Amino acid sequence: MVRVSIDFELKFSNGTYVFNRQGHQISPKSGEGKIIEGILAKQKVTREENKAQRKRFETITNKDIDGDGKIG
């Protein structure tokens, strides 16, 4: 295990800090960081799309599949 120090200025858009396998913190503005930011943006869009699809499916089937206690 590698001991690391956190630079709080290098926070990604989702509030996390990312380290490479050598234990160096990755900057969101670096090349690797931009790739990670792109992945995080795609994940956010996918989550929103899945949420809309879940809501539509609950309305059609009249079942609560996400466990929030509401249908739709």
PDB file as gemmi writes it, atoms N, CA and C in Angstrom:
CRYST1    1.000    1.000    1.000  90.00  90.00  90.00 P 1                      
ATOM      1  N   MET A   1       0.836  -1.174   0.000  1.00  0.00           N  
ATOM      2  CA  MET A   1       0.000   0.000   0.000  1.00  0.00           C  
ATOM      3  C   MET A   1       0.882   1.238   0.000  1.00  0.00           C  
ATOM      4  N   VAL A   2       0.486   2.203  -0.768  1.00  0.00           N  
ATOM      5  CA  VAL A   2       1.264   3.425  -0.912  1.00  0.00           C  
ATOM      6  C   VAL A   2       0.594   4.541  -0.128  1.00  0.00           C  
ATOM      7  N   ARG A   3       1.382   5.253   0.632  1.00  0.00           N  
ATOM      8  CA  ARG A   3       0.849   6.401   1.359  1.00  0.00           C  
ATOM      9  C   ARG A   3       0.842   7.604   0.427  1.00  0.00           C  
ATOM     10  N   VAL A   4      -0.263   8.298   0.375  1.00  0.00           N  
ATOM     11  CA  VAL A   4      -0.389   9.436  -0.529  1.00  0.00           C  
ATOM     12  C   VAL A   4      -0.872  10.655   0.243  1.00  0.00           C  
ATOM     13  N   SER A   5      -0.622  11.812  -0.330  1.00  0.00           N  
ATOM     14  CA  SER A   5      -1.174  13.036   0.222  1.00  0.00           C  
ATOM     15  C   SER A   5      -2.146  13.604  -0.808  1.00  0.00           C  
ATOM     16  N   ILE A   6      -3.213  14.175  -0.315  1.00  0.00           N  
ATOM     17  CA  ILE A   6      -4.269  14.674  -1.196  1.00  0.00           C  
ATOM     18  C   ILE A   6      -4.109  16.172  -1.402  1.00  0.00           C  
ATOM     19  N   ASP A   7      -4.130  16.567  -2.663  1.00  0.00           N  
ATOM     20  CA  ASP A   7      -4.188  17.979  -3.015  1.00  0.00           C  
ATOM     21  C   ASP A   7      -5.663  18.290  -3.266  1.00  0.00           C  
ATOM     22  N   PHE A   8      -6.278  19.033  -2.367  1.00  0.00           N  
ATOM     23  CA  PHE A   8      -7.718  19.269  -2.428  1.00  0.00           C  
ATOM     24  C   PHE A   8      -8.144  20.096  -3.637  1.00  0.00           C  
ATOM     25  N   GLU A   9      -7.213  20.715  -4.319  1.00  0.00           N  
ATOM     26  CA  GLU A   9      -7.519  21.501  -5.520  1.00  0.00           C  
ATOM     27  C   GLU A   9      -7.774  20.598  -6.729  1.00  0.00           C  
ATOM     28  N   LEU A  10      -7.361  19.336  -6.659  1.00  0.00           N  
ATOM     29  CA  LEU A  10      -7.473  18.420  -7.792  1.00  0.00           C  
ATOM     30  C   LEU A  10      -8.697  17.521  -7.657  1.00  0.00           C  
ATOM     31  N   LYS A  11      -9.830  18.127  -7.373  1.00  0.00           N  
ATOM     32  CA  LYS A  11     -11.084  17.396  -7.208  1.00  0.00           C  
ATOM     33  C   LYS A  11     -11.796  17.290  -8.552  1.00  0.00           C  
ATOM     34  N   PHE A  12     -12.328  16.110  -8.852  1.00  0.00           N  
ATOM     35  CA  PHE A  12     -13.072  15.912 -10.093  1.00  0.00           C  
ATOM     36  C   PHE A  12     -14.501  16.420  -9.937  1.00  0.00           C  
ATOM     37  N   SER A  13     -15.245  16.451 -11.028  1.00  0.00           N  
ATOM     38  CA  SER A  13     -16.586  17.043 -11.036  1.00  0.00           C  
ATOM     39  C   SER A  13     -17.557  16.324 -10.111  1.00  0.00           C  
ATOM     40  N   ASN A  14     -17.331  15.048  -9.829  1.00  0.00           N  
ATOM     41  CA  ASN A  14     -18.230  14.321  -8.942  1.00  0.00           C  
ATOM     42  C   ASN A  14     -17.752  14.351  -7.489  1.00  0.00           C  
ATOM     43  N   GLY A  15     -16.710  15.126  -7.204  1.00  0.00           N  
ATOM     44  CA  GLY A  15     -16.235  15.301  -5.838  1.00  0.00           C  
ATOM     45  C   GLY A  15     -15.209  14.272  -5.388  1.00  0.00           C  
ATOM     46  N   THR A  16     -14.665  13.495  -6.296  1.00  0.00           N  
ATOM     47  CA  THR A  16     -13.698  12.467  -5.926  1.00  0.00           C  
ATOM     48  C   THR A  16     -12.283  12.887  -6.301  1.00  0.00           C  
ATOM     49  N   TYR A  17     -11.330  12.171  -5.741  1.00  0.00           N  
ATOM     50  CA  TYR A  17      -9.919  12.338  -6.049  1.00  0.00           C  
ATOM     51  C   TYR A  17      -9.447  11.032  -6.664  1.00  0.00           C  
ATOM     52  N   VAL A  18      -8.679  11.094  -7.743  1.00  0.00           N  
ATOM     53  CA  VAL A  18      -8.259   9.903  -8.467  1.00  0.00           C  
ATOM     54  C   VAL A  18      -6.738   9.805  -8.413  1.00  0.00           C  
ATOM     55  N   PHE A  19      -6.275   8.576  -8.172  1.00  0.00           N  
ATOM     56  CA  PHE A  19      -4.846   8.305  -8.095  1.00  0.00           C  
ATOM     57  C   PHE A  19      -4.487   7.217  -9.087  1.00  0.00           C  
ATOM     58  N   ASN A  20      -3.275   7.290  -9.641  1.00  0.00           N  
ATOM     59  CA  ASN A  20      -2.817   6.229 -10.530  1.00  0.00           C  
ATOM     60  C   ASN A  20      -2.178   5.127  -9.684  1.00  0.00           C  
ATOM     61  N   ARG A  21      -1.695   4.072 -10.331  1.00  0.00           N  
ATOM     62  CA  ARG A  21      -1.193   2.929  -9.572  1.00  0.00           C  
ATOM     63  C   ARG A  21       0.097   3.226  -8.817  1.00  0.00           C  
ATOM     64  N   GLN A  22       0.803   4.268  -9.197  1.00  0.00           N  
ATOM     65  CA  GLN A  22       2.002   4.655  -8.459  1.00  0.00           C  
ATOM     66  C   GLN A  22       1.673   5.514  -7.228  1.00  0.00           C  
ATOM     67  N   GLY A  23       0.422   5.879  -7.081  1.00  0.00           N  
ATOM     68  CA  GLY A  23      -0.008   6.675  -5.938  1.00  0.00           C  
ATOM     69  C   GLY A  23       0.027   8.164  -6.188  1.00  0.00           C  
ATOM     70  N   HIS A  24       0.217   8.577  -7.427  1.00  0.00           N  
ATOM     71  CA  HIS A  24       0.229  10.003  -7.763  1.00  0.00           C  
ATOM     72  C   HIS A  24      -1.191  10.455  -8.093  1.00  0.00           C  
ATOM     73  N   GLN A  25      -1.547  11.599  -7.577  1.00  0.00           N  
ATOM     74  CA  GLN A  25      -2.888  12.128  -7.810  1.00  0.00           C  
ATOM     75  C   GLN A  25      -3.008  12.648  -9.238  1.00  0.00           C  
ATOM     76  N   ILE A  26      -4.131  12.331  -9.868  1.00  0.00           N  
ATOM     77  CA  ILE A  26      -4.364  12.757 -11.249  1.00  0.00           C  
ATOM     78  C   ILE A  26      -5.137  14.070 -11.236  1.00  0.00           C  
ATOM     79  N   SER A  27      -4.672  15.009 -12.025  1.00  0.00           N  
ATOM     80  CA  SER A  27      -5.335  16.302 -12.145  1.00  0.00           C  
ATOM     81  C   SER A  27      -6.467  16.197 -13.160  1.00  0.00           C  
ATOM     82  N   PRO A  28      -7.627  16.792 -12.870  1.00  0.00           N  
ATOM     83  CA  PRO A  28      -8.723  16.778 -13.830  1.00  0.00           C  
ATOM     84  C   PRO A  28      -8.398  17.528 -15.120  1.00  0.00           C  
ATOM     85  N   LYS A  29      -7.361  18.351 -15.110  1.00  0.00           N  
ATOM     86  CA  LYS A  29      -6.994  19.129 -16.287  1.00  0.00           C  
ATOM     87  C   LYS A  29      -5.939  18.444 -17.144  1.00  0.00           C  
ATOM     88  N   SER A  30      -5.371  17.329 -16.649  1.00  0.00           N  
ATOM     89  CA  SER A  30      -4.360  16.603 -17.416  1.00  0.00           C  
ATOM     90  C   SER A  30      -5.043  15.761 -18.493  1.00  0.00           C  
ATOM     91  N   GLY A  31      -4.261  15.125 -19.332  1.00  0.00           N  
ATOM     92  CA  GLY A  31      -4.815  14.276 -20.384  1.00  0.00           C  
ATOM     93  C   GLY A  31      -5.642  13.131 -19.829  1.00  0.00           C  
ATOM     94  N   GLU A  32      -5.084  12.426 -18.829  1.00  0.00           N  
ATOM     95  CA  GLU A  32      -5.831  11.336 -18.193  1.00  0.00           C  
ATOM     96  C   GLU A  32      -7.077  11.866 -17.508  1.00  0.00           C  
ATOM     97  N   GLY A  33      -6.937  13.017 -16.875  1.00  0.00           N  
ATOM     98  CA  GLY A  33      -8.059  13.609 -16.150  1.00  0.00           C  
ATOM     99  C   GLY A  33      -9.206  13.989 -17.069  1.00  0.00           C  
ATOM    100  N   LYS A  34      -8.883  14.482 -18.258  1.00  0.00           N  
ATOM    101  CA  LYS A  34      -9.931  14.835 -19.220  1.00  0.00           C  
ATOM    102  C   LYS A  34     -10.677  13.589 -19.697  1.00  0.00           C  
ATOM    103  N   ILE A  35      -9.948  12.491 -19.857  1.00  0.00           N  
ATOM    104  CA  ILE A  35     -10.599  11.233 -20.242  1.00  0.00           C  
ATOM    105  C   ILE A  35     -11.548  10.785 -19.138  1.00  0.00           C  
ATOM    106  N   ILE A  36     -11.089  10.869 -17.892  1.00  0.00           N  
ATOM    107  CA  ILE A  36     -11.923  10.479 -16.752  1.00  0.00           C  
ATOM    108  C   ILE A  36     -13.141  11.391 -16.657  1.00  0.00           C  
ATOM    109  N   GLU A  37     -12.955  12.688 -16.845  1.00  0.00           N  
ATOM    110  CA  GLU A  37     -14.083  13.627 -16.812  1.00  0.00           C  
ATOM    111  C   GLU A  37     -15.107  13.287 -17.904  1.00  0.00           C  
ATOM    112  N   GLY A  38     -14.621  12.894 -19.085  1.00  0.00           N  
ATOM    113  CA  GLY A  38     -15.523  12.484 -20.156  1.00  0.00           C  
ATOM    114  C   GLY A  38     -16.348  11.268 -19.768  1.00  0.00           C  
ATOM    115  N   ILE A  39     -15.712  10.309 -19.118  1.00  0.00           N  
ATOM    116  CA  ILE A  39     -16.411   9.110 -18.656  1.00  0.00           C  
ATOM    117  C   ILE A  39     -17.440   9.476 -17.604  1.00  0.00           C  
ATOM    118  N   LEU A  40     -17.083  10.356 -16.675  1.00  0.00           N  
ATOM    119  CA  LEU A  40     -18.022  10.777 -15.643  1.00  0.00           C  
ATOM    120  C   LEU A  40     -19.228  11.492 -16.242  1.00  0.00           C  
ATOM    121  N   ALA A  41     -19.006  12.296 -17.262  1.00  0.00           N  
ATOM    122  CA  ALA A  41     -20.117  12.993 -17.922  1.00  0.00           C  
ATOM    123  C   ALA A  41     -21.048  11.998 -18.612  1.00  0.00           C  
ATOM    124  N   LYS A  42     -20.466  10.993 -19.280  1.00  0.00           N  
ATOM    125  CA  LYS A  42     -21.288   9.969 -19.931  1.00  0.00           C  
ATOM    126  C   LYS A  42     -22.093   9.177 -18.907  1.00  0.00           C  
ATOM    127  N   GLN A  43     -21.475   8.872 -17.756  1.00  0.00           N  
ATOM    128  CA  GLN A  43     -22.177   8.135 -16.711  1.00  0.00           C  
ATOM    129  C   GLN A  43     -23.364   8.927 -16.177  1.00  0.00           C  
ATOM    130  N   LYS A  44     -23.188  10.228 -16.039  1.00  0.00           N  
ATOM    131  CA  LYS A  44     -24.268  11.079 -15.534  1.00  0.00           C  
ATOM    132  C   LYS A  44     -25.454  11.057 -16.497  1.00  0.00           C  
ATOM    133  N   VAL A  45     -25.174  11.171 -17.799  1.00  0.00           N  
ATOM    134  CA  VAL A  45     -26.230  11.133 -18.809  1.00  0.00           C  
ATOM    135  C   VAL A  45     -26.924   9.774 -18.798  1.00  0.00           C  
ATOM    136  N   THR A  46     -26.146   8.706 -18.703  1.00  0.00           N  
ATOM    137  CA  THR A  46     -26.714   7.356 -18.691  1.00  0.00           C  
ATOM    138  C   THR A  46     -27.607   7.155 -17.482  1.00  0.00           C  
ATOM    139  N   ARG A  47     -27.193   7.651 -16.320  1.00  0.00           N  
ATOM    140  CA  ARG A  47     -28.025   7.519 -15.115  1.00  0.00           C  
ATOM    141  C   ARG A  47     -29.363   8.230 -15.286  1.00  0.00           C  
ATOM    142  N   GLU A  48     -29.332   9.421 -15.877  1.00  0.00           N  
ATOM    143  CA  GLU A  48     -30.576  10.156 -16.098  1.00  0.00           C  
ATOM    144  C   GLU A  48     -31.487   9.419 -17.083  1.00  0.00           C  
ATOM    145  N   GLU A  49     -30.897   8.857 -18.149  1.00  0.00           N  
ATOM    146  CA  GLU A  49     -31.688   8.094 -19.111  1.00  0.00           C  
ATOM    147  C   GLU A  49     -32.292   6.860 -18.455  1.00  0.00           C  
ATOM    148  N   ASN A  50     -31.503   6.171 -17.631  1.00  0.00           N  
ATOM    149  CA  ASN A  50     -32.005   4.977 -16.942  1.00  0.00           C  
ATOM    150  C   ASN A  50     -33.135   5.330 -15.986  1.00  0.00           C  
ATOM    151  N   LYS A  51     -33.014   6.465 -15.326  1.00  0.00           N  
ATOM    152  CA  LYS A  51     -34.051   6.906 -14.400  1.00  0.00           C  
ATOM    153  C   LYS A  51     -35.373   7.133 -15.149  1.00  0.00           C  
ATOM    154  N   ALA A  52     -35.295   7.773 -16.302  1.00  0.00           N  
ATOM    155  CA  ALA A  52     -36.500   8.021 -17.105  1.00  0.00           C  
ATOM    156  C   ALA A  52     -37.101   6.708 -17.606  1.00  0.00           C  
ATOM    157  N   GLN A  53     -36.240   5.777 -18.023  1.00  0.00           N  
ATOM    158  CA  GLN A  53     -36.737   4.482 -18.506  1.00  0.00           C  
ATOM    159  C   GLN A  53     -37.377   3.689 -17.374  1.00  0.00           C  
ATOM    160  N   ARG A  54     -36.787   3.735 -16.173  1.00  0.00           N  
ATOM    161  CA  ARG A  54     -37.356   3.039 -15.020  1.00  0.00           C  
ATOM    162  C   ARG A  54     -38.740   3.587 -14.696  1.00  0.00           C  
ATOM    163  N   LYS A  55     -38.860   4.907 -14.729  1.00  0.00           N  
ATOM    164  CA  LYS A  55     -40.141   5.550 -14.435  1.00  0.00           C  
ATOM    165  C   LYS A  55     -41.198   5.118 -15.457  1.00  0.00           C  
ATOM    166  N   ARG A  56     -40.809   5.110 -16.732  1.00  0.00           N  
ATOM    167  CA  ARG A  56     -41.736   4.695 -17.784  1.00  0.00           C  
ATOM    168  C   ARG A  56     -42.140   3.232 -17.628  1.00  0.00           C  
ATOM    169  N   PHE A  57     -41.187   2.370 -17.311  1.00  0.00           N  
ATOM    170  CA  PHE A  57     -41.471   0.949 -17.129  1.00  0.00           C  
ATOM    171  C   PHE A  57     -42.416   0.730 -15.952  1.00  0.00           C  
ATOM    172  N   GLU A  58     -42.193   1.461 -14.846  1.00  0.00           N  
ATOM    173  CA  GLU A  58     -43.083   1.336 -13.695  1.00  0.00           C  
ATOM    174  C   GLU A  58     -44.505   1.742 -14.056  1.00  0.00           C  
ATOM    175  N   THR A  59     -44.642   2.789 -14.837  1.00  0.00           N  
ATOM    176  CA  THR A  59     -45.967   3.247 -15.238  1.00  0.00           C  
ATOM    177  C   THR A  59     -46.667   2.203 -16.109  1.00  0.00           C  
ATOM    178  N   ILE A  60     -45.924   1.603 -17.031  1.00  0.00           N  
ATOM    179  CA  ILE A  60     -46.508   0.617 -17.940  1.00  0.00           C  
ATOM    180  C   ILE A  60     -46.884  -0.663 -17.201  1.00  0.00           C  
ATOM    181  N   THR A  61     -45.984  -1.165 -16.339  1.00  0.00           N  
ATOM    182  CA  THR A  61     -46.214  -2.451 -15.682  1.00  0.00           C  
ATOM    183  C   THR A  61     -46.943  -2.329 -14.360  1.00  0.00           C  
ATOM    184  N   ASN A  62     -47.070  -1.103 -13.838  1.00  0.00           N  
ATOM    185  CA  ASN A  62     -47.728  -0.844 -12.563  1.00  0.00           C  
ATOM    186  C   ASN A  62     -47.019  -1.584 -11.418  1.00  0.00           C  
ATOM    187  N   LYS A  63     -45.684  -1.640 -11.464  1.00  0.00           N  
ATOM    188  CA  LYS A  63     -44.883  -2.265 -10.411  1.00  0.00           C  
ATOM    189  C   LYS A  63     -43.805  -1.288  -9.965  1.00  0.00           C  
ATOM    190  N   ASP A  64     -43.477  -1.346  -8.680  1.00  0.00           N  
ATOM    191  CA  ASP A  64     -42.421  -0.512  -8.125  1.00  0.00           C  
ATOM    192  C   ASP A  64     -41.109  -1.286  -8.204  1.00  0.00           C  
ATOM    193  N   ILE A  65     -40.283  -1.013  -9.231  1.00  0.00           N  
ATOM    194  CA  ILE A  65     -39.052  -1.768  -9.400  1.00  0.00           C  
ATOM    195  C   ILE A  65     -37.845  -1.115  -8.752  1.00  0.00           C  
ATOM    196  N   ASP A  66     -37.887   0.178  -8.473  1.00  0.00           N  
ATOM    197  CA  ASP A  66     -36.727   0.827  -7.868  1.00  0.00           C  
ATOM    198  C   ASP A  66     -36.825   0.950  -6.352  1.00  0.00           C  
ATOM    199  N   GLY A  67     -37.924   0.500  -5.770  1.00  0.00           N  
ATOM    200  CA  GLY A  67     -38.053   0.431  -4.330  1.00  0.00           C  
ATOM    201  C   GLY A  67     -38.237   1.764  -3.627  1.00  0.00           C  
ATOM    202  N   ASP A  68     -38.733   2.773  -4.332  1.00  0.00           N  
ATOM    203  CA  ASP A  68     -38.926   4.072  -3.703  1.00  0.00           C  
ATOM    204  C   ASP A  68     -40.331   4.222  -3.107  1.00  0.00           C  
ATOM    205  N   GLY A  69     -41.161   3.200  -3.245  1.00  0.00           N  
ATOM    206  CA  GLY A  69     -42.501   3.246  -2.678  1.00  0.00           C  
ATOM    207  C   GLY A  69     -43.528   3.933  -3.563  1.00  0.00           C  
ATOM    208  N   LYS A  70     -43.117   4.370  -4.748  1.00  0.00           N  
ATOM    209  CA  LYS A  70     -44.029   5.035  -5.669  1.00  0.00           C  
ATOM    210  C   LYS A  70     -43.934   4.366  -7.036  1.00  0.00           C  
ATOM    211  N   ILE A  71     -45.018   4.367  -7.735  1.00  0.00           N  
ATOM    212  CA  ILE A  71     -45.029   3.858  -9.104  1.00  0.00           C  
ATOM    213  C   ILE A  71     -44.998   5.053 -10.034  1.00  0.00           C  
ATOM    214  N   GLY A  72     -43.983   5.076 -10.870  1.00  0.00           N  
ATOM    215  CA  GLY A  72     -43.852   6.177 -11.827  1.00  0.00           C  
ATOM    216  C   GLY A  72     -42.944   7.252 -11.393  1.00  0.00           C  
TER     217      GLY A  72                                                      
END                                                                             
